[in-house]
Amino acid sequence: MSNHTRGPARIAVDAMGGDRAPEAIVAGALLAAQESDARIVLVGDEPRVRALLRGPAAERIAVQHAEGMVPMDLPAAQALRGADRTSLGVAVGMVKSGAADAVVSAGNSGAFLAIALVKLRTIEGIARPAIATVWPALGGPSVLLDSGANVDCRPEWLVQFGVMGSAYAKAVLGIAAPRVGILSLGEERGKGNAQVLEAARLLDAAPVDFIGNVEGKDLFHNVADVIVADGFVGNVVLKVGEGMIADIGTVIKDTLLGGNLLTKLGAALLAPALKGLRKKFNYETYGGAPLLGLRGNCIVTHGRASANAVRHAIHAAVKEVEHDVVGRITDLIVTDLATEA
């Protein structure tokens, strides 16, 4: 939908979406503007947004007024009806019209998906878009999809997720030949429910490097660069992983700081390494999650996103534009369709 060919990427940001909007959204945009030449447009209540635009790079950020906002708990169908008056709807509309190359939102993800589906439509050959989350692992990051857009999936949709994830891993993560695996309850090919078994059979013939089943215990070991699951399983895995990482960090901190003098001295020596570990496994480091499969670049980030998370989400949007992720997915899908024919 965008007509971006060269020059700085143009990123429309839903300034009113998220639990901490607009303050955290504007603060994140200011951070991103200091580190990138992207043309950032904040979409929302102009007086409220402009009052927060202070400091370095503020003059480089534009504001597009939108009178309404989408509440976090509003059903998608209701959000669709009034979309053109909301910050989320206007921001997505900017991508549709070519006024922006990508849209970022920390708002209502169900509404984001519905509005983007209607306004942008899916790439030909893609039945449903999927949320692709960059999953931190010991041997390097993996892409987990679907992370929540589709709770009920058909086997052929999982194949499309594998193709889209492979294109994203190549374009944005720089992995030359991404290994694609499907999440199951055993690594043997014969294990899994009917959906997984059929999807695995189809993935064998898809234009990806399919390596077979991946177990839950392997998620932090980078046994695959792309991990495919339906949105129900993928979202549960994502939330369990985020909670576990946060709790482990708390346990380590409490253990080290609650010990004796020698333990506290050791904690001081370990502090730089622990800080690096926390950064590696912090979801904010990876920014937002792309909503792949649409004819436009859409980045979803946490509803509770901090300024730092918004900053990284904007950088993720810039990368998606610069690496032409939509074009690469389209090319792979065309190849897949030609193979089937």
LUMVO-183231 format. One record per residue: x, y, z of N, C-alpha, C in turn. Coordinates in steps of 0.1 Angstrom, whole numbers, padded with zeros to 4 digits, always signed. Example, Ala and Ser with C-alpha at 12.3 -4.5 7.8 and 13.67 -1.06 7.14 Angstrom:
// LUMVO-183231
+0132-0057+0078+0123-0045+0078+0132-0033+0078 +0128-0022+0071+0137-0011+0071+0129+0000+0079 
//
This chain:
// LUMVO-183231
+0008-0012+0000+0000+0000+0000+0009+0013+0000 +0021+0011+0005+0029+0023+0006+0037+0025-0007 +0040+0037-0010+0048+0040-0023+0062+0043-0019 +0067+0038-0008+0081+0041-0004+0091+0035-0014 +0100+0044-0019+0110+0039-0028+0124+0042-0023 +0126+0054-0018+0139+0057-0012+0137+0069-0002 +0148+0072+0005+0147+0082+0015+0142+0076+0029 +0141+0085+0039+0137+0080+0052+0124+0073+0053 +0122+0063+0061+0110+0056+0062+0100+0065+0069 +0087+0064+0065+0077+0073+0072+0068+0064+0081 +0069+0066+0094+0062+0058+0104+0051+0065+0111 +0039+0060+0109+0027+0065+0116+0026+0058+0129 +0025+0065+0140+0024+0059+0154+0011+0063+0160 +0004+0053+0165-0009+0055+0172-0005+0061+0186 -0006+0074+0187-0002+0080+0200-0012+0078+0211 -0024+0073+0209-0034+0072+0219-0036+0057+0223 -0029+0048+0217-0031+0034+0220-0021+0029+0231 -0026+0021+0240-0018+0015+0251-0022+0020+0264 -0017+0013+0274-0021+0016+0288-0014+0029+0293 -0003+0033+0287+0005+0044+0291+0004+0056+0281 -0005+0055+0272-0007+0065+0262-0013+0078+0268 -0010+0090+0262+0000+0092+0251+0014+0094+0257 +0016+0095+0270+0029+0099+0275+0041+0090+0271 +0039+0077+0273+0049+0067+0269+0052+0067+0254 +0041+0068+0247+0042+0067+0232+0050+0079+0227 +0047+0091+0231+0054+0103+0227+0069+0102+0232 +0071+0098+0244+0085+0097+0249+0093+0087+0240 +0087+0076+0237+0093+0066+0228+0096+0071+0214 +0087+0079+0209+0089+0085+0196+0101+0095+0196 +0102+0103+0207+0113+0112+0209+0126+0105+0209 +0127+0094+0216+0139+0086+0217+0143+0080+0203 +0133+0075+0196+0135+0069+0183+0140+0080+0173 +0134+0092+0174+0138+0103+0165+0152+0108+0167 +0158+0106+0179+0172+0110+0181+0181+0100+0175 +0177+0088+0172+0185+0077+0168+0183+0073+0153 +0173+0079+0147+0170+0075+0133+0165+0087+0125 +0167+0086+0112+0162+0097+0104+0148+0094+0099 +0141+0085+0104+0128+0082+0100+0119+0094+0103 +0109+0095+0094+0099+0106+0096+0087+0101+0104 +0087+0104+0116+0077+0099+0126+0065+0108+0126 +0053+0103+0125+0041+0111+0126+0033+0105+0138 +0030+0113+0148+0022+0108+0159+0007+0111+0156 -0001+0101+0157-0015+0103+0153-0024+0102+0166 -0031+0113+0169-0039+0113+0181-0044+0127+0184 -0048+0129+0197-0054+0142+0201-0042+0153+0201 -0043+0161+0191-0032+0170+0188-0028+0179+0200 -0037+0185+0207-0033+0194+0218-0025+0186+0229 -0030+0174+0232-0024+0165+0242-0010+0161+0238 -0009+0157+0225+0004+0152+0220+0014+0163+0219 +0010+0174+0214+0020+0185+0212+0025+0190+0226 +0017+0190+0236+0021+0194+0249+0032+0185+0255 +0033+0173+0249+0044+0164+0254+0056+0164+0245 +0055+0170+0234+0067+0170+0224+0077+0181+0229 +0086+0177+0237+0096+0186+0242+0110+0179+0242 +0120+0187+0239+0134+0182+0240+0140+0179+0226 +0151+0172+0226+0158+0169+0214+0150+0161+0204 +0150+0165+0192+0144+0159+0180+0128+0161+0180 +0123+0169+0189+0109+0172+0189+0104+0178+0176 +0113+0187+0171+0109+0194+0159+0108+0185+0147 +0114+0173+0148+0114+0164+0136+0102+0155+0136 +0093+0156+0146+0082+0147+0147+0069+0155+0144 +0061+0150+0134+0049+0156+0130+0037+0150+0138 +0026+0158+0138+0014+0153+0145+0002+0154+0135 -0005+0143+0135-0018+0142+0127-0029+0140+0137 -0038+0150+0136-0049+0150+0146-0059+0138+0143 -0064+0132+0154-0075+0122+0153-0083+0124+0166 -0096+0126+0165-0104+0130+0176-0106+0119+0186 -0107+0107+0181-0110+0095+0190-0099+0086+0192 -0102+0076+0201-0092+0065+0204-0100+0052+0206 -0093+0041+0204-0099+0028+0206-0096+0023+0220 -0106+0021+0229-0103+0016+0242-0097+0002+0241 -0089-0002+0251-0082-0015+0250-0092-0026+0251 -0103-0025+0257-0113-0036+0258-0124-0035+0248 -0123-0026+0238-0134-0025+0229-0134-0037+0219 -0146-0043+0217-0146-0054+0207-0142-0049+0193 -0135-0058+0185-0130-0054+0172-0141-0049+0163 -0153-0055+0163-0164-0051+0154-0168-0037+0157 -0168-0033+0170-0172-0019+0173-0161-0009+0169 -0148-0014+0171-0137-0005+0167-0137-0003+0152 -0141-0012+0144-0142-0011+0130-0152+0000+0126 -0163+0000+0132-0174+0009+0128-0170+0024+0129 -0162+0027+0139-0158+0041+0141-0143+0043+0138 -0137+0034+0130-0123+0035+0128-0117+0048+0123 -0124+0054+0113-0119+0066+0106-0118+0078+0116 -0124+0077+0127-0123+0088+0137-0113+0086+0148 -0107+0074+0148-0098+0071+0159-0083+0072+0155 -0074+0073+0164-0060+0074+0161-0055+0062+0155 -0060+0050+0159-0055+0037+0153-0060+0036+0138 -0073+0040+0136-0078+0039+0123-0072+0049+0113 -0069+0061+0118-0063+0071+0109-0048+0067+0106 -0041+0061+0116-0027+0057+0114-0027+0046+0103 -0036+0036+0104-0036+0025+0094-0040+0031+0081 -0049+0040+0081-0053+0047+0068-0042+0054+0061 -0033+0059+0069-0021+0066+0063-0013+0056+0055 -0012+0044+0060-0004+0033+0052-0012+0030+0040 -0025+0029+0041-0034+0025+0029-0032+0036+0018 -0032+0048+0022-0032+0059+0012-0018+0062+0007 -0008+0056+0013+0006+0059+0009+0013+0070+0016 +0006+0076+0026+0011+0087+0034+0021+0083+0044 +0021+0070+0047+0031+0064+0056+0035+0050+0051 +0047+0046+0055+0052+0033+0050+0049+0022+0060 +0046+0026+0073+0044+0016+0083+0036+0022+0095 +0029+0014+0102+0021+0019+0114+0025+0011+0126 +0026+0018+0137+0030+0012+0150+0019+0015+0160 +0015+0005+0168+0005+0007+0178+0007-0002+0190 +0005+0004+0202+0005-0004+0215-0009-0006+0219 -0019-0003+0211-0033-0003+0215-0039-0017+0214 -0052-0017+0213-0060-0029+0212-0056-0037+0200 -0050-0049+0203-0044-0057+0192-0055-0063+0183 -0066-0067+0189-0077-0072+0181-0083-0062+0172 -0085-0050+0177-0089-0039+0168-0079-0036+0157 -0066-0036+0161-0056-0033+0151-0057-0044+0140 -0058-0056+0143-0059-0067+0133-0071-0065+0124 -0082-0062+0130-0095-0061+0122-0094-0049+0113 -0090-0037+0118-0089-0025+0110-0079-0027+0099 -0067-0033+0102-0057-0035+0092-0062-0045+0081 -0069-0055+0085-0074-0065+0075-0084-0058+0065 -0092-0050+0070-0102-0043+0062-0096-0032+0053 -0087-0024+0059-0081-0013+0051-0070-0018+0042 -0061-0027+0046-0050-0031+0039-0051-0044+0031 -0059-0053+0036-0061-0066+0030-0049-0075+0030 -0050-0088+0029-0039-0096+0029-0032-0098+0016 -0020-0102+0016-0012-0105+0004-0019-0116-0003 -0020-0116-0017-0026-0127-0024-0019-0140-0020 -0028-0150-0017-0022-0163-0013-0021-0165+0002 -0023-0154+0010-0023-0155+0024-0037-0154+0029 -0041-0164+0037-0055-0165+0042-0057-0156+0054 -0047-0156+0064-0048-0148+0076-0034-0142+0080 -0033-0130+0084-0021-0125+0089-0017-0131+0103 -0004-0131+0106+0000-0136+0119+0009-0127+0126 +0009-0127+0139+0018-0119+0147+0031-0127+0149 +0042-0121+0145+0055-0127+0145+0064-0121+0157 +0067-0129+0167+0074-0124+0178+0089-0129+0177 +0098-0120+0179+0112-0124+0180+0115-0129+0193 +0119-0142+0194+0120-0150+0206+0135-0151+0210 +0139-0145+0221+0153-0146+0225+0157-0160+0228 +0168-0165+0223+0173-0178+0226+0189-0178+0228 +0194-0188+0234+0208-0189+0237+0217-0188+0224 +0213-0194+0214+0221-0195+0201+0217-0184+0191 +0209-0174+0195+0204-0164+0186+0189-0164+0186 +0183-0153+0182+0168-0152+0182+0161-0161+0172 +0149-0164+0176+0140-0172+0167+0127-0163+0165 +0120-0166+0154+0107-0159+0152+0096-0169+0155 +0088-0166+0164+0076-0174+0168+0064-0168+0162 +0056-0176+0154+0044-0171+0149+0035-0183+0146 +0022-0181+0149+0015-0169+0152+0015-0168+0168 +0016-0155+0172+0017-0153+0187+0004-0147+0192 -0007-0149+0185-0020-0145+0191-0030-0140+0181 -0028-0139+0169-0038-0133+0160-0049-0143+0156 -0046-0156+0155-0055-0166+0151-0055-0178+0161 -0065-0178+0169-0065-0189+0179-0069-0203+0173 -0077-0202+0163-0080-0215+0156-0075-0214+0142 -0067-0224+0138-0060-0224+0125-0062-0236+0117 -0061-0235+0104-0061-0246+0095-0046-0250+0092 -0044-0262+0088-0030-0266+0085-0023-0258+0074 -0031-0254+0064-0025-0246+0053-0021-0232+0058 -0028-0227+0068-0024-0214+0074-0011-0215+0081 -0008-0226+0088+0004-0228+0095+0016-0228+0084 +0013-0234+0073+0023-0234+0062+0026-0220+0058 +0016-0212+0056+0018-0198+0052+0026-0190+0063 +0023-0193+0076+0031-0187+0087+0046-0191+0085 +0049-0203+0082+0062-0207+0080+0069-0199+0069 +0062-0197+0058+0067-0190+0047+0070-0175+0050 +0060-0169+0057+0062-0155+0061+0073-0154+0071 +0074-0163+0081+0084-0162+0091+0098-0164+0085 +0099-0172+0075+0112-0174+0068+0116-0161+0061 +0107-0155+0054+0110-0142+0047+0114-0132+0057 +0107-0131+0069+0111-0121+0079+0125-0124+0085 +0127-0136+0088+0141-0140+0093+0152-0136+0084 +0149-0139+0071+0160-0135+0061+0162-0120+0060 +0150-0113+0059+0151-0099+0056+0156-0091+0068 +0150-0093+0080+0153-0085+0092+0164-0090+0101 +0164-0103+0103+0174-0109+0112+0187-0113+0105 +0186-0113+0091+0198-0115+0084+0203-0130+0083 +0193-0139+0085+0196-0153+0085+0195-0158+0070 +0205-0163+0064+0205-0166+0050+0196-0178+0047 +0196-0188+0055+0187-0200+0052+0180-0204+0065 +0169-0197+0068+0162-0199+0081+0157-0213+0082 +0159-0220+0093+0153-0233+0096+0139-0231+0102 +0130-0238+0096+0116-0237+0100+0112-0250+0107 +0106-0248+0120+0101-0259+0127+0087-0257+0131 +0080-0267+0135+0066-0266+0139+0065-0271+0154 +0059-0263+0163+0059-0266+0177+0049-0278+0179 +0055-0288+0186+0047-0300+0188+0051-0306+0202 +0045-0318+0205+0047-0324+0218+0058-0335+0218 +0065-0336+0207+0076-0345+0205+0084-0342+0193 +0096-0345+0192+0104-0341+0180+0102-0351+0169 +0097-0363+0172+0095-0373+0162+0083-0369+0152 +0085-0371+0139+0076-0367+0129+0061-0372+0131 +0060-0383+0138+0047-0389+0139+0039-0384+0151 +0045-0374+0159+0039-0369+0171+0032-0355+0168 +0021-0353+0174+0013-0341+0172-0001-0344+0169 -0010-0333+0170-0024-0335+0167-0026-0335+0152 -0038-0337+0147-0041-0338+0133-0036-0325+0125 -0038-0314+0132-0035-0301+0126-0020-0300+0123 -0012-0304+0133+0003-0303+0132+0008-0313+0122 +0003-0325+0123+0007-0336+0113+0005-0332+0099 -0007-0326+0096-0010-0322+0082-0001-0310+0078 +0000-0301+0087+0008-0289+0084+0023-0293+0082 +0028-0303+0089+0042-0307+0087+0043-0314+0073 +0033-0321+0069+0034-0327+0056+0034-0317+0045 +0026-0306+0047+0026-0295+0037+0038-0287+0037 +0044-0285+0049+0056-0277+0050+0068-0284+0043 +0068-0297+0042+0078-0304+0035+0079-0300+0021 +0068-0296+0015+0068-0292+0001+0068-0277-0001 +0068-0269+0010+0068-0255+0009+0083-0250+0006 +0084-0237+0000+0097-0231-0003+0105-0226+0009 +0106-0235+0019+0113-0232+0032+0122-0244+0036 +0131-0241+0045+0140-0252+0050+0133-0258+0062 +0124-0267+0060+0116-0273+0071+0124-0284+0078 +0126-0283+0091+0134-0293+0098+0125-0303+0107 +0112-0300+0107+0104-0309+0115+0098-0303+0128 +0096-0312+0138+0090-0308+0150+0100-0301+0160 +0095-0292+0167+0102-0285+0178+0095-0287+0191 +0102-0291+0202+0095-0292+0215+0096-0280+0223 +0088-0278+0233+0088-0266+0241+0101-0264+0248 +0108-0275+0252+0120-0274+0259+0131-0268+0251 +0129-0268+0238+0140-0263+0229+0138-0248+0225 +0128-0242+0230+0125-0228+0226+0136-0218+0229 +0144-0221+0239+0155-0212+0243+0168-0216+0238 +0168-0226+0229+0181-0231+0224+0183-0230+0209 +0174-0222+0202+0176-0219+0188+0178-0231+0179 +0169-0241+0182+0170-0253+0173+0163-0250+0160 +0156-0239+0159+0150-0235+0146+0150-0220+0146 +0151-0214+0134+0151-0199+0133+0136-0194+0133 +0127-0202+0128+0113-0199+0127+0105-0210+0133 +0097-0207+0143+0088-0217+0150+0074-0214+0147 +0067-0224+0142+0053-0222+0137+0044-0228+0148 +0033-0221+0151+0022-0226+0160+0010-0219+0157 -0002-0224+0161-0014-0216+0160-0014-0205+0170 -0023-0195+0169-0022-0184+0177-0025-0186+0192 -0033-0197+0195-0036-0200+0209-0024-0205+0216 -0018-0215+0210-0005-0221+0216+0006-0211+0216 +0007-0203+0205+0018-0194+0204+0017-0183+0215 +0005-0178+0217+0003-0168+0227+0005-0173+0241 +0001-0185+0244+0003-0191+0257+0019-0192+0260 +0026-0197+0249+0040-0199+0250+0047-0185+0253 +0042-0175+0245+0048-0162+0247+0047-0157+0261 +0034-0158+0266+0032-0152+0280+0039-0160+0290 +0040-0173+0289+0047-0181+0298+0062-0177+0298 +0068-0176+0286+0082-0172+0285+0085-0158+0291 +0076-0148+0288+0078-0135+0294+0077-0135+0309 +0068-0142+0314+0066-0143+0329+0078-0150+0335 +0083-0161+0329+0094-0168+0335+0106-0160+0335 +0109-0153+0324+0121-0145+0323+0121-0134+0334 +0109-0127+0335+0108-0117+0345+0110-0122+0359 +0104-0134+0362+0105-0140+0375+0119-0145+0378 +0126-0150+0369+0140-0155+0371+0149-0143+0374 +0147-0132+0367+0154-0120+0370+0152-0115+0384 +0140-0116+0389+0136-0111+0403+0143-0121+0413 +0142-0134+0410+0148-0144+0419+0163-0141+0421 +0170-0139+0409+0185-0137+0409+0188-0124+0417 +0180-0114+0415+0183-0101+0422+0181-0103+0437 +0169-0109+0441+0167-0111+0455+0177-0119+0462 +0181-0130+0455+0191-0139+0461+0205-0132+0463 +0209-0125+0453+0222-0118+0454+0222-0107+0464 +0212-0099+0464+0211-0087+0472+0207-0090+0486 +0201-0102+0488+0196-0106+0502+0206-0114+0509 +0218-0117+0503+0228-0125+0510+0237-0117+0519 +0248-0123+0523+0258-0117+0532+0267-0107+0524 +0277-0102+0531+0285-0092+0524+0293-0098+0512 +0298-0110+0514+0305-0117+0503+0296-0119+0491 +0283-0122+0493+0274-0124+0482+0271-0111+0475 +0270-0101+0483+0267-0087+0477+0279-0082+0469 +0291-0086+0474+0303-0082+0466+0303-0089+0453 +0300-0102+0453+0299-0110+0441+0289-0104+0432 +0278-0100+0437+0267-0094+0429+0272-0082+0422 +0280-0074+0429+0285-0061+0423+0295-0065+0411 +0302-0076+0413+0311-0080+0402+0304-0085+0390 +0292-0092+0393+0284-0098+0382+0275-0088+0375 +0273-0077+0381+0263-0067+0376+0264-0065+0361 +0276-0062+0355+0276-0059+0341+0271-0071+0333 +0275-0083+0337+0270-0095+0329+0255-0097+0331 +0250-0095+0343+0236-0097+0345+0228-0087+0338 +0233-0075+0337+0227-0064+0329+0226-0068+0314 +0237-0074+0309+0237-0078+0295+0227-0090+0293 +0226-0099+0302+0217-0110+0302+0202-0105+0302 +0200-0096+0310+0186-0090+0311+0182-0083+0298 +0192-0076+0292+0189-0069+0280+0186-0079+0269 +0194-0090+0268+0192-0100+0258+0178-0107+0258 +0173-0109+0270+0160-0116+0272+0149-0107+0275 +0151-0094+0274+0140-0084+0276+0132-0082+0263 +0119-0084+0264+0111-0083+0252+0112-0069+0246 +0115-0059+0254+0115-0045+0249+0127-0043+0240 +0137-0051+0241+0149-0050+0232+0146-0053+0218 +0136-0062+0216+0132-0066+0203+0121-0058+0197 +0116-0048+0204+0106-0039+0199+0093-0045+0197 +0085-0041+0187+0072-0047+0185+0073-0059+0176 +0061-0065+0175+0060-0077+0167+0053-0074+0154 +0058-0077+0142+0052-0074+0130+0039-0083+0128 +0029-0077+0122+0017-0084+0118+0019-0087+0103 +0024-0100+0101+0028-0104+0087+0017-0109+0079 +0017-0107+0066+0007-0112+0057-0002-0101+0051 +0000-0089+0056-0009-0078+0051-0001-0070+0040 -0009-0062+0032-0003-0054+0022+0002-0041+0027 +0009-0041+0038+0013-0029+0045+0021-0033+0057 +0030-0025+0062+0038-0028+0074+0031-0024+0086 +0028-0034+0095+0021-0031+0107+0029-0037+0119 +0032-0029+0129+0039-0034+0141+0031-0033+0153 +0029-0044+0160+0021-0044+0173+0031-0045+0184 +0029-0036+0195+0037-0037+0207+0028-0038+0219 +0034-0042+0230+0026-0044+0242+0017-0033+0246 +0005-0036+0252-0003-0025+0257+0003-0018+0268 +0012-0025+0276+0019-0018+0287+0032-0013+0283 +0034-0011+0270+0047-0007+0265+0052+0006+0271 +0065+0006+0275+0072+0017+0281+0077+0026+0269 +0083+0037+0272+0089+0045+0262+0100+0038+0254 +0108+0029+0262+0119+0022+0255+0113+0011+0246 +0102+0005+0249+0096-0005+0240+0090+0002+0228 +0084+0014+0229+0079+0021+0218+0091+0025+0209 +0101+0029+0215+0113+0033+0207+0118+0021+0198 +0119+0010+0204+0124-0002+0196+0113-0007+0186 +0100-0005+0189+0090-0008+0180+0091+0000+0167 +0094+0013+0169+0095+0022+0158+0108+0018+0149 +0119+0014+0156+0130+0009+0149+0127-0003+0141 +0119-0012+0147+0115-0025+0140+0106-0021+0128 +0098-0011+0129+0090-0007+0117+0099-0002+0106 +0109+0006+0110+0119+0011+0100+0126+0000+0093 +0130-0010+0100+0137-0022+0094+0128-0029+0084 +0115-0031+0088+0106-0038+0080+0104-0030+0066 +0104-0017+0067+0102-0009+0055+0115-0010+0047 +0127-0008+0053+0139-0008+0046+0142-0021+0039 +0138-0032+0045+0141-0046+0040+0130-0051+0031 +0119-0043+0029+0108-0047+0020+0103-0061+0024 +0099-0062+0037+0094-0075+0041+0081-0079+0034 +0072-0070+0031+0060-0073+0024+0063-0079+0010 +0073-0072+0003+0077-0077-0010+0083-0091-0010 +0091-0093+0001+0098-0106+0002+0088-0118+0005 +0078-0115+0013+0068-0125+0016+0060-0127+0003 +0057-0117-0004+0049-0118-0017+0056-0127-0026 +0070-0125-0028+0078-0133-0037+0077-0148-0033 +0079-0151-0020+0079-0165-0015+0065-0171-0017 +0055-0164-0015+0041-0169-0017+0039-0172-0031 +0043-0163-0040+0042-0166-0055+0049-0179-0058 +0061-0181-0053+0069-0193-0055+0061-0205-0050 +0055-0204-0038+0048-0215-0033+0036-0218-0041 +0029-0208-0046+0017-0211-0054+0021-0217-0068 +0032-0212-0073+0037-0218-0086+0041-0233-0084 +0047-0236-0072+0050-0250-0069+0038-0259-0069 +0028-0254-0062+0015-0261-0061+0009-0263-0074 +0010-0254-0083+0004-0255-0096+0011-0265-0105 
//
